[in-house]
Each structure stands twice: as structure tokens, then as C-alpha cells.
Amino acid sequence: MLVLAIDTSGSGCAAAVYDAAAGEVLARAGADIGRGHAERLMDFVDEALFASGRQLAEIDRIAVTIGPGSFTGIRVGVAAARGLALALGKPAIGITTLQVVAESAREKHPGRPVLALIDAKRDEIYVQSFSASGEPEREPGILPLAEARDRFCGFAGVICGSGASLVASTGKVGEPDEIDVSLVGRLGAAADPASAKPKPLYLRGPDAKPQAGFAVTRATAG
């Protein structure tokens, strides 16, 4: 099975071709671009396909990060994955960024449960826990920092992600989470297409909201 993996959940924009049979990434392409995911994503997809020596028609499924993360980036990635899947007649898979962060930690600490914590800013934390085998133990959520500290101070496992140091009360601000697009491909290959359809996972409303003073009252027919 060949998986085209896509990540646009943060400042990075990346694509990779993952060969599930061989258990390896054939090629990847991307960069930390900050903005402009919509303009650059398909270039990275083409670059990864060319470097892998494969054609888009050979791809068996698309895997894409669905958040939590950048509102705009997630929307771009999910739309691209759905469009490619529709054009190819192949399934698209949604993978949470929390799952990718957890899987990265699980590779380094096999056999232990994992708590993935991503700094959501505004004194809030995105959170999800996983079993030692990598299965989600709860749905992704968002908690106030103080509540996360109280709830997870005694977690018996590996705590990872940009929010880990905040919950541990070390006073250090965590580095931005690096999403490994190769793990997106691997997780996408293992996921059930029927239960992992790509849908943006925001967990919090957008920053931009319409100003009430500029609302227009809809006229009703007399």
C-alpha cells in the first residue's frame, strides 16, 4: 500500500510517500513556510512523488493531519486530501497531531502509555492519552493549564509535546511541535478508513469573529 501523507497543521508544510509494505518512507518534501500553505502544498506533493519514482495514480490512500493546530493550515490540508481522494477514488484518512506527537514519543519509549500535550496558548493545553500499544484512551480535548496540572501531575507514563513542560510546572516554554510527516503516513496506513475520515479538529473557536456592530438585519417579506 502506498500512502500520500500531508501535513499543514502548523508553520510547516510537507508531503511524503509512505510504502506500507516496506515500512518506509520513499520520499518526502516540505519546508517551514509560516504561511501560504495553499500556494505551496501541491508543489511539495509533486516533489515527493517525483523523488519516490511513483505516480499519483499509484497512491492507495491519502493521510492528512486534521489538528489541533493552525485553523487555516488544517483547512488547506483537509481540503487537498479530500480533493485528491475524490479524484483518485481512494480513501482519505484523518490523523490528529496529538496522535503523531504521541507516536513519536512511543517510538523512543516502547511499552509505555503516552500523554500527548500541545501548547494551545492562552493558558490552555490540547491533550490526549494513549495506551502502550498506541491506542487512544480518550478523545482529544482542551483543558485550562491549571486543571491539566492537577489532573496529570501523577501520570504513570511518558508525557510529551510542547505542553509537557508547562504541565510539569518547570517554567520552560516548550518548543513548537514538529510533526513528522512520515509518521502521518504510517499511522494513515494502519487506520480504518471507515472510522478516520478527515474532518478538521479545532477544539476551540476561531480568533476572528464578526463584529456585532456591523451585522446586517435580513429583511423579511411583507
Contacts in CASP RR format, 6 or more apart in sequence:
PFRMAT RR
TARGET T0000
AUTHOR 0000-0000-0000
METHOD contacts of the structure
MODEL  1
MLVLAIDTSGSGCAAAVYDAAAGEVLARAGADIGRGHAERLMDFVDEALF
ASGRQLAEIDRIAVTIGPGSFTGIRVGVAAARGLALALGKPAIGITTLQV
VAESAREKHPGRPVLALIDAKRDEIYVQSFSASGEPEREPGILPLAEARD
RFCGFAGVICGSGASLVASTGKVGEPDEIDVSLVGRLGAAADPASAKPKP
LYLRGPDAKPQAGFAVTRATAG
1 19 0 8 1.000
1 20 0 8 1.000
1 21 0 8 1.000
1 60 0 8 1.000
1 61 0 8 1.000
1 189 0 8 1.000
2 17 0 8 1.000
2 18 0 8 1.000
2 19 0 8 1.000
2 20 0 8 1.000
2 26 0 8 1.000
2 54 0 8 1.000
2 58 0 8 1.000
2 59 0 8 1.000
2 60 0 8 1.000
3 17 0 8 1.000
3 18 0 8 1.000
3 20 0 8 1.000
3 59 0 8 1.000
3 60 0 8 1.000
3 61 0 8 1.000
3 62 0 8 1.000
3 63 0 8 1.000
3 185 0 8 1.000
3 186 0 8 1.000
3 188 0 8 1.000
3 189 0 8 1.000
4 15 0 8 1.000
4 16 0 8 1.000
4 17 0 8 1.000
4 18 0 8 1.000
4 45 0 8 1.000
4 48 0 8 1.000
4 49 0 8 1.000
4 56 0 8 1.000
4 59 0 8 1.000
4 61 0 8 1.000
4 62 0 8 1.000
4 63 0 8 1.000
4 84 0 8 1.000
5 14 0 8 1.000
5 15 0 8 1.000
5 16 0 8 1.000
5 17 0 8 1.000
5 18 0 8 1.000
5 62 0 8 1.000
5 63 0 8 1.000
5 64 0 8 1.000
5 181 0 8 1.000
5 182 0 8 1.000
5 184 0 8 1.000
5 185 0 8 1.000
5 188 0 8 1.000
6 14 0 8 1.000
6 15 0 8 1.000
6 41 0 8 1.000
6 45 0 8 1.000
6 62 0 8 1.000
6 63 0 8 1.000
6 64 0 8 1.000
6 65 0 8 1.000
6 77 0 8 1.000
6 80 0 8 1.000
6 81 0 8 1.000
6 181 0 8 1.000
6 184 0 8 1.000
7 13 0 8 1.000
7 14 0 8 1.000
7 15 0 8 1.000
7 64 0 8 1.000
7 65 0 8 1.000
7 100 0 8 1.000
7 179 0 8 1.000
7 181 0 8 1.000
7 184 0 8 1.000
8 14 0 8 1.000
8 37 0 8 1.000
8 41 0 8 1.000
8 64 0 8 1.000
8 65 0 8 1.000
8 70 0 8 1.000
8 73 0 8 1.000
8 74 0 8 1.000
8 76 0 8 1.000
8 77 0 8 1.000
8 80 0 8 1.000
9 65 0 8 1.000
9 66 0 8 1.000
9 67 0 8 1.000
9 68 0 8 1.000
9 69 0 8 1.000
9 70 0 8 1.000
9 73 0 8 1.000
9 74 0 8 1.000
9 97 0 8 1.000
9 179 0 8 1.000
10 34 0 8 1.000
10 69 0 8 1.000
10 70 0 8 1.000
10 73 0 8 1.000
10 176 0 8 1.000
10 179 0 8 1.000
11 32 0 8 1.000
11 33 0 8 1.000
11 34 0 8 1.000
11 35 0 8 1.000
11 70 0 8 1.000
11 176 0 8 1.000
12 30 0 8 1.000
12 31 0 8 1.000
12 32 0 8 1.000
12 33 0 8 1.000
12 34 0 8 1.000
12 37 0 8 1.000
12 179 0 8 1.000
13 30 0 8 1.000
13 31 0 8 1.000
13 32 0 8 1.000
13 33 0 8 1.000
13 34 0 8 1.000
13 36 0 8 1.000
13 37 0 8 1.000
13 40 0 8 1.000
13 41 0 8 1.000
13 44 0 8 1.000
14 28 0 8 1.000
14 29 0 8 1.000
14 30 0 8 1.000
14 31 0 8 1.000
14 44 0 8 1.000
14 179 0 8 1.000
14 181 0 8 1.000
15 28 0 8 1.000
15 29 0 8 1.000
15 30 0 8 1.000
15 41 0 8 1.000
15 44 0 8 1.000
15 45 0 8 1.000
15 47 0 8 1.000
15 48 0 8 1.000
15 181 0 8 1.000
16 25 0 8 1.000
16 26 0 8 1.000
16 27 0 8 1.000
16 28 0 8 1.000
16 29 0 8 1.000
16 48 0 8 1.000
16 181 0 8 1.000
16 182 0 8 1.000
16 184 0 8 1.000
16 185 0 8 1.000
17 25 0 8 1.000
17 26 0 8 1.000
17 27 0 8 1.000
17 28 0 8 1.000
17 48 0 8 1.000
17 49 0 8 1.000
17 51 0 8 1.000
17 52 0 8 1.000
17 54 0 8 1.000
17 59 0 8 1.000
18 24 0 8 1.000
18 25 0 8 1.000
18 26 0 8 1.000
18 63 0 8 1.000
18 182 0 8 1.000
18 185 0 8 1.000
18 186 0 8 1.000
18 189 0 8 1.000
19 25 0 8 1.000
19 26 0 8 1.000
20 186 0 8 1.000
20 189 0 8 1.000
23 186 0 8 1.000
25 182 0 8 1.000
25 185 0 8 1.000
26 51 0 8 1.000
26 52 0 8 1.000
26 53 0 8 1.000
26 54 0 8 1.000
27 48 0 8 1.000
27 49 0 8 1.000
27 50 0 8 1.000
27 51 0 8 1.000
27 52 0 8 1.000
27 53 0 8 1.000
28 48 0 8 1.000
28 51 0 8 1.000
28 181 0 8 1.000
28 182 0 8 1.000
29 44 0 8 1.000
29 45 0 8 1.000
29 47 0 8 1.000
29 48 0 8 1.000
29 51 0 8 1.000
30 40 0 8 1.000
30 44 0 8 1.000
30 47 0 8 1.000
30 181 0 8 1.000
31 40 0 8 1.000
31 44 0 8 1.000
33 40 0 8 1.000
35 72 0 8 1.000
37 72 0 8 1.000
37 73 0 8 1.000
37 76 0 8 1.000
37 77 0 8 1.000
38 76 0 8 1.000
41 76 0 8 1.000
41 77 0 8 1.000
41 80 0 8 1.000
42 80 0 8 1.000
45 56 0 8 1.000
45 80 0 8 1.000
45 84 0 8 1.000
49 55 0 8 1.000
49 56 0 8 1.000
56 84 0 8 1.000
56 88 0 8 1.000
57 88 0 8 1.000
59 84 0 8 1.000
59 88 0 8 1.000
59 90 0 8 1.000
60 90 0 8 1.000
61 85 0 8 1.000
61 90 0 8 1.000
61 91 0 8 1.000
61 92 0 8 1.000
61 93 0 8 1.000
61 188 0 8 1.000
61 189 0 8 1.000
61 193 0 8 1.000
62 81 0 8 1.000
62 84 0 8 1.000
62 85 0 8 1.000
62 88 0 8 1.000
62 90 0 8 1.000
62 91 0 8 1.000
62 92 0 8 1.000
62 93 0 8 1.000
63 81 0 8 1.000
63 92 0 8 1.000
63 93 0 8 1.000
63 94 0 8 1.000
63 95 0 8 1.000
63 184 0 8 1.000
63 185 0 8 1.000
63 187 0 8 1.000
63 188 0 8 1.000
63 189 0 8 1.000
63 191 0 8 1.000
64 77 0 8 1.000
64 78 0 8 1.000
64 80 0 8 1.000
64 81 0 8 1.000
64 92 0 8 1.000
64 93 0 8 1.000
64 94 0 8 1.000
64 95 0 8 1.000
64 184 0 8 1.000
64 198 0 8 1.000
65 74 0 8 1.000
65 77 0 8 1.000
65 94 0 8 1.000
65 95 0 8 1.000
65 96 0 8 1.000
65 97 0 8 1.000
65 100 0 8 1.000
65 179 0 8 1.000
65 184 0 8 1.000
66 74 0 8 1.000
66 78 0 8 1.000
66 94 0 8 1.000
66 95 0 8 1.000
66 96 0 8 1.000
66 97 0 8 1.000
66 198 0 8 1.000
66 199 0 8 1.000
66 200 0 8 1.000
66 201 0 8 1.000
67 74 0 8 1.000
67 96 0 8 1.000
67 97 0 8 1.000
67 98 0 8 1.000
67 200 0 8 1.000
67 201 0 8 1.000
67 202 0 8 1.000
68 96 0 8 1.000
68 97 0 8 1.000
68 98 0 8 1.000
68 118 0 8 1.000
68 120 0 8 1.000
68 126 0 8 1.000
68 140 0 8 1.000
68 142 0 8 1.000
68 201 0 8 1.000
68 202 0 8 1.000
68 203 0 8 1.000
68 204 0 8 1.000
69 97 0 8 1.000
69 118 0 8 1.000
69 202 0 8 1.000
71 202 0 8 1.000
71 206 0 8 1.000
71 207 0 8 1.000
74 200 0 8 1.000
74 201 0 8 1.000
74 202 0 8 1.000
75 200 0 8 1.000
78 94 0 8 1.000
78 198 0 8 1.000
78 199 0 8 1.000
78 200 0 8 1.000
81 92 0 8 1.000
81 94 0 8 1.000
81 198 0 8 1.000
82 92 0 8 1.000
82 198 0 8 1.000
83 92 0 8 1.000
84 92 0 8 1.000
85 91 0 8 1.000
85 92 0 8 1.000
91 193 0 8 1.000
92 193 0 8 1.000
92 197 0 8 1.000
92 198 0 8 1.000
93 188 0 8 1.000
93 191 0 8 1.000
93 193 0 8 1.000
93 196 0 8 1.000
93 197 0 8 1.000
93 198 0 8 1.000
94 188 0 8 1.000
94 191 0 8 1.000
94 196 0 8 1.000
94 197 0 8 1.000
94 198 0 8 1.000
94 199 0 8 1.000
95 184 0 8 1.000
95 185 0 8 1.000
95 187 0 8 1.000
95 188 0 8 1.000
95 191 0 8 1.000
95 196 0 8 1.000
96 128 0 8 1.000
96 140 0 8 1.000
96 201 0 8 1.000
97 118 0 8 1.000
97 126 0 8 1.000
97 177 0 8 1.000
97 179 0 8 1.000
98 116 0 8 1.000
98 118 0 8 1.000
98 126 0 8 1.000
98 127 0 8 1.000
98 128 0 8 1.000
98 140 0 8 1.000
99 116 0 8 1.000
99 128 0 8 1.000
99 130 0 8 1.000
99 136 0 8 1.000
99 187 0 8 1.000
100 179 0 8 1.000
100 180 0 8 1.000
100 183 0 8 1.000
100 184 0 8 1.000
100 187 0 8 1.000
101 116 0 8 1.000
101 118 0 8 1.000
101 160 0 8 1.000
101 161 0 8 1.000
101 177 0 8 1.000
101 179 0 8 1.000
102 114 0 8 1.000
102 115 0 8 1.000
102 116 0 8 1.000
102 128 0 8 1.000
102 130 0 8 1.000
102 134 0 8 1.000
102 160 0 8 1.000
103 134 0 8 1.000
103 183 0 8 1.000
103 186 0 8 1.000
103 187 0 8 1.000
104 160 0 8 1.000
104 180 0 8 1.000
104 183 0 8 1.000
105 114 0 8 1.000
105 116 0 8 1.000
105 158 0 8 1.000
105 160 0 8 1.000
105 161 0 8 1.000
106 112 0 8 1.000
106 114 0 8 1.000
106 130 0 8 1.000
106 132 0 8 1.000
106 134 0 8 1.000
106 158 0 8 1.000
109 157 0 8 1.000
109 158 0 8 1.000
110 132 0 8 1.000
111 132 0 8 1.000
111 133 0 8 1.000
112 132 0 8 1.000
112 157 0 8 1.000
112 158 0 8 1.000
113 129 0 8 1.000
113 130 0 8 1.000
113 131 0 8 1.000
113 132 0 8 1.000
113 137 0 8 1.000
113 156 0 8 1.000
113 157 0 8 1.000
113 158 0 8 1.000
114 129 0 8 1.000
114 130 0 8 1.000
114 132 0 8 1.000
114 134 0 8 1.000
114 157 0 8 1.000
114 158 0 8 1.000
114 159 0 8 1.000
114 160 0 8 1.000
115 127 0 8 1.000
115 128 0 8 1.000
115 129 0 8 1.000
115 130 0 8 1.000
115 152 0 8 1.000
115 155 0 8 1.000
115 157 0 8 1.000
115 158 0 8 1.000
115 159 0 8 1.000
115 160 0 8 1.000
116 127 0 8 1.000
116 128 0 8 1.000
116 129 0 8 1.000
116 130 0 8 1.000
116 160 0 8 1.000
116 161 0 8 1.000
117 125 0 8 1.000
117 126 0 8 1.000
117 127 0 8 1.000
117 148 0 8 1.000
117 152 0 8 1.000
117 159 0 8 1.000
117 160 0 8 1.000
117 161 0 8 1.000
117 162 0 8 1.000
117 163 0 8 1.000
117 164 0 8 1.000
117 166 0 8 1.000
117 167 0 8 1.000
118 125 0 8 1.000
118 126 0 8 1.000
118 127 0 8 1.000
118 161 0 8 1.000
118 162 0 8 1.000
118 163 0 8 1.000
118 177 0 8 1.000
119 125 0 8 1.000
119 126 0 8 1.000
119 162 0 8 1.000
119 163 0 8 1.000
119 166 0 8 1.000
119 173 0 8 1.000
119 174 0 8 1.000
120 126 0 8 1.000
120 142 0 8 1.000
120 203 0 8 1.000
120 204 0 8 1.000
123 144 0 8 1.000
123 145 0 8 1.000
123 146 0 8 1.000
124 142 0 8 1.000
124 143 0 8 1.000
124 144 0 8 1.000
124 145 0 8 1.000
124 204 0 8 1.000
125 142 0 8 1.000
125 143 0 8 1.000
125 144 0 8 1.000
125 145 0 8 1.000
125 148 0 8 1.000
125 163 0 8 1.000
125 166 0 8 1.000
125 167 0 8 1.000
126 140 0 8 1.000
126 141 0 8 1.000
126 142 0 8 1.000
126 203 0 8 1.000
127 140 0 8 1.000
127 141 0 8 1.000
127 142 0 8 1.000
127 143 0 8 1.000
127 148 0 8 1.000
127 152 0 8 1.000
128 136 0 8 1.000
128 138 0 8 1.000
128 139 0 8 1.000
128 140 0 8 1.000
128 141 0 8 1.000
129 136 0 8 1.000
129 137 0 8 1.000
129 138 0 8 1.000
129 155 0 8 1.000
130 136 0 8 1.000
130 137 0 8 1.000
131 137 0 8 1.000
140 201 0 8 1.000
140 203 0 8 1.000
141 203 0 8 1.000
142 203 0 8 1.000
142 204 0 8 1.000
143 151 0 8 1.000
145 166 0 8 1.000
145 167 0 8 1.000
148 166 0 8 1.000
148 167 0 8 1.000
149 167 0 8 1.000
149 169 0 8 1.000
152 159 0 8 1.000
152 167 0 8 1.000
153 167 0 8 1.000
159 167 0 8 1.000
159 168 0 8 1.000
161 174 0 8 1.000
161 177 0 8 1.000
162 174 0 8 1.000
162 175 0 8 1.000
162 176 0 8 1.000
162 177 0 8 1.000
163 174 0 8 1.000
164 174 0 8 1.000
165 171 0 8 1.000
165 172 0 8 1.000
165 173 0 8 1.000
165 174 0 8 1.000
166 172 0 8 1.000
166 173 0 8 1.000
166 174 0 8 1.000
188 196 0 8 1.000
END
